[in-house]
Amino acid sequence: MRILTTRWRALRVPWLRMSALVVIGVLFGPAGSPAAPSASGLRPPIDYRSAGIRFQILASIKATSEIVTSGAPDNRDRASLAVKLRISTHAVGSNFFGEITQTFADFRLSEGSGDRLFWQDTLCHQRRGFPKITVVAVDGSIGVGRGMSVVKARPRHIGVLLPADEIGPGRREPAIAGQGRTVIVYRSQTRSSHLAIDVKTIAIDCPLVGSAG
């Protein structure tokens, strides 16, 4: 204590005293006690020894703007499209890398398709980041009869000409959390066909088998 008092008196410059107060506060907290817990309402700390996680990956597709009809009503509002996702997820107890395609047949673009399951964990595993997912292809057709147009959308690649219908990078939407699960959505859009592909990752809390907890 005598050493601290001597050093404090040596800090004659006001900004040096303020810096010392900040350092002491960070190291010891108020009155030398441990740092106070986080504000109420935040998720409690996770016990990584016993709390695991498993993922489900789904996707849906819809139009980004109002469909322009030609000829009979609804001609330009119908679509049959195949979406291919590249999925990479690696953790202790769960490893997967590959490309999976699901078909969304004959649905209304203005209403959007329902969610289709692309992949899911079969076991609860340790927490180690979220899966990395990329929309690598959208193929199919929009409309029927003479009003039909072909869709062949691809992301850009280094050293290759830009695709006529480019799939843009996914943009993260606000996450939804509650009841032991977190839902994260990334939306990718096609430039020419005006489609929005929503890729949804659902992270579900689960107990690790054989954990000490």
C-alpha positions in Angstrom: 0.0 0.0 0.0 2.9 2.4 0.8 4.4 1.8 -2.6 1.0 2.5 -4.3 0.7 5.7 -2.3 4.2 6.9 -3.2 3.6 6.2 -6.9 0.2 8.0 -6.9 1.8 11.1 -5.4 4.4 10.9 -8.2 1.6 11.2 -10.8 1.3 15.0 -10.8 0.0 15.3 -14.3 -3.9 15.0 -14.4 -4.0 12.7 -17.5 -1.5 10.3 -15.9 -3.8 10.0 -12.9 -6.8 9.3 -15.1 -4.8 6.6 -17.0 -3.9 5.0 -13.7 -7.5 4.9 -12.5 -8.6 3.2 -15.7 -5.9 0.5 -15.4 -6.8 -0.1 -11.7 -10.5 -0.4 -12.6 -9.9 -2.9 -15.4 -7.7 -5.1 -13.2 -9.6 -5.1 -10.0 -13.1 -3.9 -10.7 -15.1 -1.8 -8.2 -13.5 -1.9 -4.7 -11.1 -4.6 -5.8 -13.9 -7.1 -6.5 -14.3 -9.3 -9.6 -16.0 -7.7 -12.6 -19.8 -7.5 -12.4 -21.9 -10.0 -14.4 -23.4 -9.0 -17.8 -26.6 -7.0 -18.0 -29.8 -9.0 -17.2 -31.6 -10.5 -20.2 -28.5 -11.8 -22.0 -28.0 -15.5 -22.6 -26.3 -17.1 -19.6 -22.8 -18.5 -20.1 -22.6 -21.9 -21.9 -21.0 -24.9 -20.2 -19.1 -26.2 -23.2 -18.3 -29.5 -21.3 -21.9 -30.6 -21.5 -23.8 -28.3 -23.9 -23.5 -29.3 -27.5 -25.2 -28.2 -30.7 -26.6 -29.6 -34.0 -27.5 -27.8 -37.2 -30.2 -27.9 -39.8 -29.8 -26.2 -43.1 -32.9 -25.2 -45.1 -33.5 -22.9 -48.1 -36.4 -21.2 -49.8 -36.8 -19.0 -52.9 -39.0 -16.2 -54.1 -39.1 -13.2 -56.4 -37.3 -10.0 -55.3 -39.9 -7.8 -57.1 -43.4 -7.9 -58.4 -43.8 -10.5 -61.2 -44.7 -8.9 -64.6 -47.4 -11.1 -66.2 -47.7 -11.7 -69.9 -50.6 -13.3 -71.6 -52.8 -15.3 -69.2 -52.7 -14.3 -65.5 -50.2 -16.2 -63.4 -48.1 -17.2 -66.4 -45.1 -15.3 -65.1 -45.8 -16.2 -61.5 -45.1 -19.9 -61.8 -41.6 -21.3 -61.4 -39.8 -24.6 -61.2 -36.2 -24.1 -59.9 -33.4 -26.2 -58.6 -31.0 -24.7 -56.0 -27.5 -26.1 -55.3 -25.8 -25.3 -52.0 -22.1 -26.0 -51.1 -21.9 -26.9 -47.4 -18.8 -27.0 -45.3 -19.1 -27.8 -41.6 -16.4 -29.3 -39.4 -16.4 -30.0 -35.7 -15.5 -32.8 -33.3 -18.1 -35.4 -33.9 -19.4 -33.9 -37.2 -17.7 -33.3 -40.5 -19.3 -32.7 -43.9 -18.3 -31.1 -47.2 -20.3 -31.4 -50.4 -22.9 -29.9 -52.7 -26.6 -30.7 -52.4 -29.4 -29.8 -54.8 -33.1 -29.5 -54.0 -35.9 -28.9 -56.5 -38.7 -26.4 -55.9 -41.4 -27.5 -58.4 -44.3 -25.4 -59.7 -44.7 -22.7 -57.1 -45.8 -19.1 -57.1 -42.8 -16.8 -57.0 -44.9 -13.9 -55.6 -45.7 -16.1 -52.6 -42.4 -17.9 -52.4 -41.7 -21.5 -51.9 -41.7 -23.3 -48.6 -38.5 -24.3 -46.8 -36.7 -27.4 -48.1 -34.3 -29.3 -45.9 -30.8 -29.6 -47.5 -28.8 -31.1 -44.7 -28.8 -31.7 -40.9 -26.6 -33.2 -38.2 -27.4 -36.7 -37.1 -25.6 -36.3 -33.8 -25.1 -33.6 -31.1 -21.5 -32.4 -31.3 -19.2 -29.8 -29.8 -19.6 -26.2 -30.6 -17.1 -24.9 -33.2 -18.5 -22.2 -35.4 -21.4 -22.2 -37.9 -21.4 -24.1 -41.2 -20.2 -22.2 -44.2 -22.8 -22.2 -47.0 -22.7 -20.9 -50.6 -25.4 -20.8 -53.2 -23.5 -22.2 -56.2 -26.3 -22.6 -58.8 -29.9 -21.8 -59.5 -31.4 -23.6 -62.6 -34.9 -24.0 -64.0 -37.7 -21.9 -65.6 -40.1 -19.1 -64.8 -43.5 -18.9 -66.5 -45.2 -21.4 -68.8 -45.8 -21.6 -72.5 -44.6 -18.7 -74.6 -44.0 -16.7 -71.5 -41.4 -19.1 -70.1 -37.8 -17.9 -69.5 -34.8 -20.1 -68.6 -32.9 -19.5 -65.4 -29.2 -20.4 -65.2 -27.6 -18.3 -62.4 -24.1 -18.7 -61.1 -21.7 -16.8 -58.7 -18.7 -15.0 -60.1 -15.3 -16.8 -60.1 -11.8 -15.4 -60.4 -10.5 -15.7 -63.9 -13.9 -16.3 -65.5 -16.2 -13.9 -67.3 -19.0 -12.6 -65.2 -22.1 -14.8 -65.6 -25.1 -13.3 -67.4 -27.2 -14.0 -64.3 -25.0 -13.6 -61.3 -25.7 -14.9 -57.8 -24.6 -12.2 -55.3 -23.0 -13.0 -52.0 -25.3 -13.8 -49.1 -26.4 -10.9 -46.9 -27.1 -11.7 -43.3 -30.6 -11.0 -42.0 -31.4 -10.3 -38.2 -31.0 -13.5 -36.2 -33.8 -15.0 -34.2 -33.1 -16.7 -30.9 -35.3 -18.5 -28.3 -36.4 -21.8 -26.9 -32.9 -23.4 -27.2 -32.3 -22.5 -30.8 -30.9 -19.8 -33.0 -32.0 -19.1 -36.6 -29.6 -17.3 -38.9 -30.6 -16.4 -42.5 -28.4 -15.3 -45.4 -30.2 -13.9 -48.5 -28.5 -14.3 -51.9 -30.1 -12.6 -54.9 -29.8 -13.2 -58.7 -29.1 -10.1 -60.8 -31.1 -10.9 -64.0 -33.8 -13.3 -62.9 -34.6 -11.2 -59.8 -34.7 -14.2 -57.4 -34.0 -14.2 -53.6 -32.6 -17.4 -52.1 -32.9 -17.5 -48.3 -30.5 -20.0 -46.7 -31.5 -20.7 -43.1 -29.2 -22.2 -40.5 -30.9 -23.5 -37.4 -28.6 -24.1 -34.4 -30.3 -26.3 -31.8 -28.9 -26.7 -28.3 -28.5 -30.3 -27.2 -26.7 -32.3 -24.4 -23.4 -34.0 -25.3 -23.5 -37.7 -24.9 -21.2 -38.9 -22.1 -20.5 -35.4 -20.8 -19.6 -34.8 -17.2 -22.5 -32.4 -16.7 
